[in-house]
Amino acid sequence: MGERRRVRRRCEALVGALDIPEPFDVGELCARLGARRGRPIRLVPFAMPTDSPCGLWVSAADRDYIFFERATSPLHQTHIVLHEIGHLLCAHDAAPALDGQVSSRLLPDLDPALIERILGRTHYSAVQEQEAEIIASLILERVSARAPEPVRTVRPEDEGIVTRIENVLEQRRE
């Protein structure tokens, strides 16, 4: 079996073991995952520095933090959080890399030296990034596959025109 297939199967197994809430809510997923691991996961919207990633998973002594860019769309925020959950699920290690200024902005109540040791990372390997991205995509695929069709409400007096527009659009697709 090829390396890609092995990576994909590992990710599928990790996602398959998750208790994904229905309807989907990323905060609830983190609460369930934190309860399962015995370590709460705190989501922290943050104005990430321009020279840093869009998200960051920090493993502290008694809990995990997932920092994500607050100045982006809700869908992108969810993807960022799910990507970081991918790193967490795969138990990827973080390598020290952030400077004291960035780390003190992220967690001002903790000693900057401690933060630099446990928080930062220069980068993950290509395989680790691939795993995190696959996990995020698999979770999004799973929740979008079970999402109900949107319900549209049309006023009775507009029903005729909506039906005609749908018929025209359907003919163009054919």
C-alpha positions as CSV (number, residue, x, y, z in Angstrom):
1,M,0.0,0.0,0.0
2,G,1.3,3.4,-0.9
3,E,2.2,6.1,1.6
4,R,-0.7,8.3,0.6
5,R,-3.1,5.5,1.1
6,R,-1.7,4.7,4.5
7,V,-1.9,8.4,5.6
8,R,-5.5,8.6,4.3
9,R,-6.6,5.4,6.1
10,R,-5.0,6.6,9.3
11,C,-6.9,9.9,9.1
12,E,-10.1,8.1,8.2
13,A,-9.7,5.9,11.3
14,L,-9.1,9.0,13.5
15,V,-12.1,10.8,12.1
16,G,-14.3,7.7,12.4
17,A,-13.6,7.5,16.1
18,L,-14.8,11.1,16.7
19,D,-18.2,11.9,18.2
20,I,-19.2,14.6,15.7
21,P,-22.2,16.6,16.9
22,E,-25.3,16.8,14.8
23,P,-26.0,19.5,13.8
24,F,-22.3,20.2,13.5
25,D,-20.8,22.8,15.8
26,V,-17.0,23.1,16.0
27,G,-17.2,24.3,19.6
28,E,-19.2,21.3,20.6
29,L,-16.8,19.0,18.7
30,C,-13.9,20.5,20.8
31,A,-15.9,20.0,24.0
32,R,-16.6,16.4,23.2
33,L,-13.0,15.7,22.1
34,G,-11.7,17.5,25.2
35,A,-14.0,15.4,27.5
36,R,-12.8,12.2,25.8
37,R,-9.2,13.2,26.3
38,G,-9.6,14.5,29.8
39,R,-8.2,17.9,28.6
40,P,-10.5,20.7,27.8
41,I,-9.9,22.5,24.4
42,R,-10.3,26.2,24.5
43,L,-10.9,28.0,21.2
44,V,-9.3,31.4,21.0
45,P,-10.1,33.8,18.1
46,F,-7.0,35.9,17.7
47,A,-5.5,38.5,15.3
48,M,-2.7,36.3,14.2
49,P,0.6,38.1,13.3
50,T,1.1,38.5,9.6
51,D,4.2,36.2,9.6
52,S,2.5,33.3,11.4
53,P,0.1,30.5,10.4
54,C,-3.7,31.1,10.5
55,G,-4.0,28.7,13.4
56,L,-2.0,27.3,16.2
57,W,-2.5,24.4,18.6
58,V,-1.0,24.9,22.0
59,S,-0.8,22.0,24.5
60,A,-0.5,23.4,28.0
61,A,-0.2,21.3,31.2
62,D,-3.9,20.8,31.8
63,R,-5.7,21.9,28.6
64,D,-5.3,22.6,24.9
65,Y,-5.7,25.9,23.2
66,I,-6.5,26.4,19.5
67,F,-5.8,29.9,18.3
68,F,-7.4,30.8,15.0
69,E,-7.5,33.9,12.9
70,R,-10.5,36.0,13.9
71,A,-10.5,38.3,10.8
72,T,-11.6,35.7,8.4
73,S,-14.9,34.0,7.4
74,P,-16.7,31.6,9.7
75,L,-16.1,28.7,7.3
76,H,-12.3,29.5,7.1
77,Q,-12.2,29.7,10.9
78,T,-13.9,26.3,11.1
79,H,-11.4,24.9,8.7
80,I,-8.5,26.3,10.6
81,V,-9.8,24.8,13.9
82,L,-10.3,21.4,12.2
83,H,-6.8,21.5,10.8
84,E,-5.4,22.2,14.3
85,I,-7.6,19.3,15.6
86,G,-5.9,17.2,13.0
87,H,-2.5,18.0,14.5
88,L,-3.9,17.2,17.9
89,L,-5.5,13.9,16.9
90,C,-2.3,12.8,15.2
91,A,-0.2,13.8,18.3
92,H,2.1,16.0,16.3
93,D,4.8,17.6,18.4
94,A,5.3,21.4,18.4
95,A,8.9,22.6,18.1
96,P,9.9,25.8,20.0
97,A,10.0,28.7,17.6
98,L,7.9,31.7,18.6
99,D,9.6,34.8,20.0
100,G,8.6,36.2,23.4
101,Q,6.6,39.1,21.9
102,V,4.3,36.8,20.0
103,S,3.9,34.3,22.7
104,S,3.3,36.9,25.4
105,R,0.4,38.3,23.2
106,L,-1.1,34.8,22.9
107,L,-0.9,33.9,26.6
108,P,-0.1,37.0,28.6
109,D,-0.6,35.2,32.0
110,L,2.1,32.6,31.4
111,D,5.9,32.9,31.6
112,P,7.2,33.8,28.1
113,A,10.1,31.2,28.4
114,L,7.5,28.5,29.1
115,I,5.4,29.6,26.3
116,E,8.3,29.6,23.9
117,R,9.2,26.1,24.9
118,I,5.7,24.5,24.5
119,L,3.9,26.8,22.2
120,G,5.7,27.6,19.0
121,R,6.6,25.6,16.0
122,T,8.7,26.3,13.0
123,H,6.7,24.0,10.8
124,Y,5.4,20.5,10.6
125,S,6.6,18.0,8.1
126,A,4.9,17.7,4.8
127,V,3.2,14.4,5.9
128,Q,2.0,16.0,9.2
129,E,0.5,19.0,7.3
130,Q,-1.1,16.5,4.9
131,E,-2.6,14.5,7.8
132,A,-4.0,17.7,9.5
133,E,-5.4,18.9,6.2
134,I,-7.0,15.5,5.4
135,I,-8.6,15.3,8.8
136,A,-10.1,18.8,8.4
137,S,-11.4,17.8,5.0
138,L,-12.8,14.5,6.1
139,I,-14.7,16.1,9.0
140,L,-16.1,18.8,6.7
141,E,-17.1,16.2,4.1
142,R,-18.9,14.2,6.8
143,V,-20.9,17.1,8.2
144,S,-21.8,18.5,4.8
145,A,-23.0,15.1,3.6
146,R,-25.5,14.9,6.3
147,A,-26.6,18.6,6.2
148,P,-30.2,18.9,5.1
149,E,-31.1,20.6,2.0
150,P,-31.8,24.3,2.6
151,V,-35.5,25.1,3.0
152,R,-36.6,28.0,1.0
153,T,-39.7,30.0,1.7
154,V,-41.6,31.5,-1.1
155,R,-44.6,33.6,-0.6
156,P,-47.7,32.1,-2.3
157,E,-48.0,35.1,-4.6
158,D,-44.4,34.6,-5.8
159,E,-44.7,30.8,-6.4
160,G,-45.5,31.2,-10.1
161,I,-42.5,33.3,-11.0
162,V,-40.1,31.1,-8.9
163,T,-41.4,28.0,-10.7
164,R,-40.9,29.7,-14.1
165,I,-37.3,30.7,-13.2
166,E,-36.5,27.2,-12.0
167,N,-37.9,25.7,-15.3
168,V,-35.7,28.1,-17.4
169,L,-32.6,27.3,-15.3
170,E,-33.3,23.6,-15.5
171,Q,-33.6,23.8,-19.3
172,R,-30.2,25.5,-19.5
173,R,-28.5,22.8,-17.5
174,E,-29.8,20.2,-19.9
